């Protein structure tokens, strides 16, 4: 799974002065450092600390972490004068018997305030991010530290070790208690072998069955109060974290064990599914000097969740000295629509002629990419040559001629057998990137596989879309060519279920997208309401109105954004298609205008001087009048897609409006049941 690499130990202590103003360490390559507009570091240093209680506040003072090191490391978090969560135990048991976080002997403590501005050119929320936090570092006699960071809308902690020898981690504990009467959005899992494509069970914390477990992110909060989203960042050489119900209102950490042997599942898709045949009694064997993953807790209102960039902020800075070659873009995708091309004089299918049609469509609309999904290769296990029915090299050549680049789908296991060799081959062909599928696992070895693929792809200037994947954990910052992840129950489920409801869609921006970009694959041009929706694998239909579907391009976040339906359908739906292809995939600024998790969201995003406003609602009709006072002075050309008068009965009914806006005013957003709204405001 790739050679382990030393991570940089980031803590730096000053033993000569009680108060110091200095810049924090920056471990990035000089040509890739973030531009720092302001850094304020105030350092209070205690040579020997006999304290057992510490207090860390957020920069605005609204959130307080009360940290206790007596017996077992624990903390309580208060925000807006209420307890939002408590962690009675945070610890890591090592193979040597040492338990980090238990009977701590803190010999030095350090508090720091840092404020810097981070450039994020590939971000789906903002191109410049204010990274402002207070930091507490507890350095222990047993050669490990615990670091805490408090932000205005969240906090995080991690362990840091300084051992000379390799380290076995037997287990990690993270006891988490939410306040009584909290509701939890719980993506319950049945196995630690998972594609992270779960529906969210919304229920009182007390009603989650003991022993039930979920993947991350998970969200909890009380009606009318602040919410807490739990996830992780900077995951490296270590397994993913799951949460397991351990008591009435308590959850504990759960990790996949270290895999020693995995075999093909001969009775269930052996080319892509595995059975874990043998695993260790520990969760990781890793280097002894390292930083461990951040345990991340985003705190705030529903709007704060949507605007959060905390996972990205806590991730390791980019390893790429030059990322200018990485191009966000839209993609014409084949698998959702089953290559159903019509109105042509050839038989559509997995043929060179069909994909030329895809490329011609993409070129005509300014769409940057076309994906060749399953079926392009000689077999799913031989991904070094085209199938007999199409010519990949010819399609790459034809695409280059038209200004369209090709991305190739593949299973992860065949790629793992010769990552460097296969990626060399694709780079030689002129491929833009790869879509790697069916990993399903979340153990240490698989985490290392993701990083190896990202690193090797970056060397060859290839994009990576991880499908069948766990949630983003910061790799998209460290290797920004890893441009998007699935790890979401998205539009493809329309092919076999009725799970992709407006309620589900209105949950994703508040939970899954908080972790990072998601390859949800929007763009269904066949739309239906509840009473007339049918499931069809080859001709899938989206639940919700046409405007609900188009609004996803503004509301959902991914630097690669699919157009999942047939190019033939998009050609017939010219108004909607021309609207979609104007929407960017990365943003300079994000403002949430109206929000309630699982119910509705109205969001405004800026790209340059232009603004894009998207609104979505659940099965309840809603109307909002939102102020446009965030616009600059001057005229804007406005194009609006609204639900039509009969969208409640015929989901494909919509109205397109165009006008010039001379000054900021209120914008009326009226949405049908399962409806949506989309507006493009271009500065004149």
C-alpha positions, -999 to 999 in steps of 0.1 A, spaced: 0 0 0 30 23 -4 60 31 18 52 50 50 66 85 50 76 106 81 51 133 90 65 166 102 63 172 139 47 206 141 50 216 178 77 241 187 84 252 223 103 282 235 120 277 268 137 311 271 108 335 272 75 338 289 60 360 262 69 359 225 56 373 193 66 352 163 53 335 132 43 299 135 63 272 118 54 266 82 64 232 68 52 238 33 76 241 3 86 278 0 69 281 -34 37 267 -20 32 286 13 -1 301 20 -1 339 20 -4 351 56 -21 385 59 -19 386 97 -4 363 123 -7 372 160 9 347 183 8 353 221 26 326 239 23 318 276 48 291 286 49 272 318 81 253 324 66 227 347 28 225 349 12 210 380 -22 220 368 -49 194 361 -74 218 347 -70 241 316 -93 265 299 -93 273 262 -116 298 246 -125 306 210 -112 338 196 -145 356 200 -150 341 235 -183 325 227 -170 289 232 -151 275 261 -133 242 264 -128 230 300 -100 204 299 -92 181 328 -61 158 329 -68 142 362 -68 104 358 -82 104 322 -81 133 298 -116 148 294 -133 180 284 -166 198 284 -175 223 258 -198 253 264 -211 276 237 -237 304 240 -239 295 277 -249 259 271 -231 226 272 -230 214 236 -210 182 242 -187 165 267 -159 140 262 -154 120 295 -125 101 280 -100 107 252 -71 82 251 -50 60 229 -37 26 240 -3 16 226 12 -18 222 38 -11 249 11 -6 275 14 32 276 -21 48 274 -19 83 260 -44 105 278 -44 85 311 -26 96 343 -11 125 323 20 142 336 20 175 319 54 191 321 49 220 297 18 239 284 16 265 258 -13 287 246 -12 305 213 -35 327 192 -30 324 155 -47 343 127 -38 338 91 -54 340 57 -51 308 36 -54 307 -2 -78 280 -13 -81 283 -51 -98 249 -55 -122 254 -26 -159 249 -30 -167 275 -3 -142 304 -5 -110 311 -23 -95 328 8 -101 314 43 -97 332 76 -79 307 98 -82 321 133 -79 299 164 -66 297 199 -43 267 205 -34 248 237 -5 223 236 0 200 266 35 183 265 38 152 286 67 136 302 61 103 284 71 118 250 37 127 237 16 159 234 -21 166 231 -30 196 210 -63 215 212 -76 242 189 -107 264 195 -123 282 166 -154 305 168 -175 277 152 -157 245 163 -129 228 181 -105 199 174 -78 179 192 -51 154 183 -23 133 198 13 139 188 40 113 196 78 115 197 88 79 201 119 66 185 105 32 175 75 22 155 43 24 174 14 -1 176 -20 15 184 -42 -11 200 -72 11 203 -83 47 207 -111 58 230 -133 89 224 -163 89 247 -188 115 235 -219 126 253 -245 149 236 -269 170 258 -302 154 268 -331 157 243 -306 160 214 -316 148 179 -290 129 159 -287 126 122 -272 91 123 -258 74 91 -261 39 106 -238 13 91 -242 -25 90 -205 -32 85 -171 -15 86 -169 -25 50 -188 4 36 -191 28 6 -204 55 30 -237 56 11 -262 57 40 -295 74 46 -296 95 77 -318 82 105 -332 113 123 -341 104 159 -336 113 195 -302 103 208 -318 81 234 -335 60 207 -303 50 189 -299 13 199 -270 4 220 -244 -12 198 -255 6 167 -227 24 149 -223 49 122 -197 64 98 -188 100 99 -198 128 97 -226 126 122 -247 155 135 -265 161 168 -282 190 185 -313 202 203 -342 220 188 -335 257 188 -300 252 200 -266 248 185 -256 217 167 -224 197 167 -210 179 137 -183 152 144 -157 142 118 -120 140 114 -92 156 94 -55 150 84 -61 112 83 -28 96 75 -15 60 80 -44 54 104 -79 39 101 -111 59 98 -131 67 129 -167 53 134 -189 61 164 -208 34 183 -236 38 208 -224 27 242 -250 41 266 -282 61 268 -266 93 256 -230 82 250 -210 72 219 -176 56 217 -148 53 191 -148 23 167 -120 16 142 -115 -11 116 -87 -35 127 -55 -36 107 -61 -60 78 -36 -88 74 -54 -107 46 -83 -98 23 -97 -122 -3 -121 -118 -32 -157 -125 -24 -162 -153 -49 -200 -154 -44 -206 -116 -48 -187 -97 -75 -152 -111 -69 -137 -84 -91 -147 -57 -67 -159 -71 -34 -137 -85 -7 -139 -105 25 -115 -97 54 -99 -131 60 -75 -121 88 -69 -90 109 -46 -80 137 -57 -73 173 -46 -36 168 -58 -8 146 -25 6 133 12 -1 131 28 32 124 59 54 129 66 65 164 71 102 158 40 117 141 8 137 144 -24 117 146 -57 127 130 -76 156 142 -109 148 159 -131 176 146 -162 191 161 -180 218 141 -203 239 163 -230 264 153 -263 271 137 -275 253 106 -260 281 85 -227 278 103 -224 242 94 -229 248 57 -203 276 57 -177 256 77 -142 249 62 -128 234 93 -119 200 79 -99 217 51 -82 242 75 -70 213 98 -56 192 69 -19 192 59 -10 219 35 -6 210 -2 24 189 -11 23 203 -47 46 231 -56 25 238 -86 -12 231 -87 -21 254 -116 -27 225 -139 -56 212 -118 -88 222 -137 -122 221 -120 -150 214 -145 -182 198 -155 -183 162 -168 -206 145 -193 -212 111 -177 -224 79 -193 -232 53 -166 -263 69 -150 -281 73 -184 -269 38 -197 -256 54 -229 -291 61 -240 -283 83 -270 -313 89 -294 -322 109 -324 -290 97 -341 -282 74 -371 -261 49 -352 -268 22 -325 -258 37 -291 -239 17 -265 -203 11 -254 -189 22 -288 -165 47 -301 -193 64 -320 -214 69 -289 -185 85 -270 -178 108 -300 -213 120 -295 -206 126 -258 -175 146 -268 -193 166 -294 -220 175 -269 -194 185 -242 -175 206 -267 -207 224 -278 -215 234 -242 -180 242 -229 -180 211 -207 -144 202 -199 -145 164 -194 -161 132 -205 -159 100 -183 -156 66 -198 -171 45 -170 -173 7 -166 -169 -11 -199 -142 9 -216 -114 -15 -207 -105 -50 -219 -121 -63 -186 -126 -49 -151 -94 -66 -140 -73 -57 -171 -73 -19 -173 -43 -15 -195 -61 -17 -229 -94 -8 -245 -123 -32 -249 -128 -47 -284 -158 -24 -290 -142 11 -286 -109 28 -291 -98 48 -261 -67 64 -277 -88 76 -306 -114 92 -282 -86 109 -263 -72 123 -296 -107 133 -307 -114 150 -274 -82 170 -275 -91 182 -309 -125 194 -295 -111 208 -262 -125 180 -241 -105 157 -219 -111 121 -209 -113 106 -174 -112 68 -170 -131 46 -145 -115 16 -128 -117 -7 -99 -92 0 -71 -77 -35 -69 -63 -38 -105 -48 -3 -101 -32 -13 -68 -11 -41 -85 10 -16 -104 0 20 -96 31 37 -111 31 16 -142 -6 20 -150 -6 57 -143 25 61 -165 5 44 -193 -25 67 -188 -3 98 -188 13 86 -220 -22 82 -235 -31 118 -226 -58 110 -200 -69 138 -177 -76 117 -147 -90 86 -131 -122 76 -113 -112 49 -88 -141 28 -75 -152 1 -50 -126 6 -22 -153 1 5 -127 -4 32 -116 23 57 -87 5 75 -51 18 77 -39 0 46 -68 15 25 -61 50 39 -25 46 27 -37 34 -7 -57 67 -11 -26 88 -4 -3 67 -26 -28 71 -55 -31 108 -49 7 113 -47 15 91 -78 -13 107 -98 0 142 -89 35 133 -103 18 126 -136 -6 156 -135 -37 133 -132 -69 141 -114 -84 116 -90 -121 110 -82 -125 85 -55 -158 67 -59 -170 39 -36 -151 59 -11 -150 70 26 -157 106 33 -131 134 27 -106 137 56 -83 164 42 -65 146 14 -81 170 -10 -60 198 5 -27 179 8 -31 166 -27 -55 189 -44 -55 167 -76 -76 144 -55 -104 166 -65 -136 149 -53 -150 119 -35 -183 100 -36 -189 87 -1 -225 99 -4 -259 84 -13 -263 103 -45 -283 104 -77 -272 70 -90 -295 55 -64 -324 67 -85 -316 37 -107 -327 12 -81 -345 30 -52 -366 60 -41 -342 70 -14 -329 102 -31 -357 124 -17 -357 162 -13 -354 156 25 -323 135 19 -309 161 -5 -315 189 21 -295 169 47 -263 166 26 -251 202 27 -253 203 65 -234 171 71 -216 153 42 -205 185 24 -191 198 56 -164 172 53 -155 182 18 -165 178 -19 -189 151 -29 -195 134 -62 -232 133 -59 -237 133 -98 -266 158 -102 -284 167 -135 -314 144 -139 -336 158 -166 -364 133 -160 -381 145 -128 -411 134 -108 -431 141 -77 -438 114 -51 -471 103 -66 -457 96 -101 -421 85 -95 -410 52 -109 -378 33 -105 -359 24 -137 -323 12 -139 -318 23 -175 -340 54 -176 -338 68 -140 -360 96 -128 -351 121 -101 -374 129 -72 -383 165 -69 -388 193 -94 -366 203 -123 -356 234 -104 -347 213 -73 -323 193 -95 -307 224 -112 -303 241 -78 -280 212 -68 -253 227 -90 -252 257 -68 -260 241 -34 -239 210 -36 -201 212 -36 -176 195 -59 -148 208 -81 -159 181 -106 -196 182 -112 -213 156 -133 -241 161 -159 -256 127 -153 -283 125 -179 -281 116 -216 -266 142 -239 -296 137 -262 -319 148 -234 -297 178 -226 -298 188 -263 -336 188 -261 -337 207 -228 -316 235 -242 -328 262 -217 -319 242 -187 -286 229 -201 -275 264 -210 -282 275 -175 -263 246 -159 -231 251 -179 -228 287 -167 -225 275 -130 -189 274 -117 -176 245 -96 -154 265 -72 -163 297 -54 -147 328 -40 -174 334 -13 -204 316 2 -233 331 22 -261 311 36 -293 331 35 -319 307 49 -312 273 64 -328 244 84 -312 210 82 -332 184 62 -359 211 54 -346 239 33 -316 259 22 -310 291 3 -274 299 -5 -256 326 -24 -221 320 -39 -198 344 -56 -173 338 -84 -154 369 -94 -181 397 -96 -209 373 -104 -233 358 -79 -253 325 -80 -282 318 -57 -296 283 -52 -326 273 -31 -340 238 -23 -369 227 -1 -382 193 11 -418 181 4 -432 214 19 -437 244 -4 -418 274 9 -414 311 1 -386 335 11 -378 371 5 -341 374 7 -322 407 8 -295 412 -18 -276 438 2 -244 418 -3 -242 428 -40 -218 455 -51 -233 487 -65 -241 486 -102 -263 467 -126 -266 429 -128 -281 408 -156 -303 383 -138 -315 349 -151 -339 330 -128 -352 294 -130 -384 290 -109 -408 262 -103 -437 265 -127 -473 270 -116 -479 233 -119 -446 219 -106 -465 204 -77 -482 180 -101 -457 180 -130 -422 182 -117 -406 192 -149 -426 225 -150 -404 256 -147 -403 292 -157 -372 311 -170 -370 348 -163 -345 374 -174 -342 410 -163 -317 437 -153 -313 446 -117 -301 482 -112 -298 481 -75 -299 457 -46 -334 447 -36 -353 417 -22 -355 386 -42 -386 365 -40 -379 327 -38 -410 306 -41 -406 268 -42 -431 241 -49 -432 209 -28 -399 191 -35 -389 223 -54 -360 246 -60 -348 279 -73 -317 290 -92 -305 324 -102 -274 338 -120 -266 374 -114 -238 387 -138 -222 420 -131 -226 445 -160 
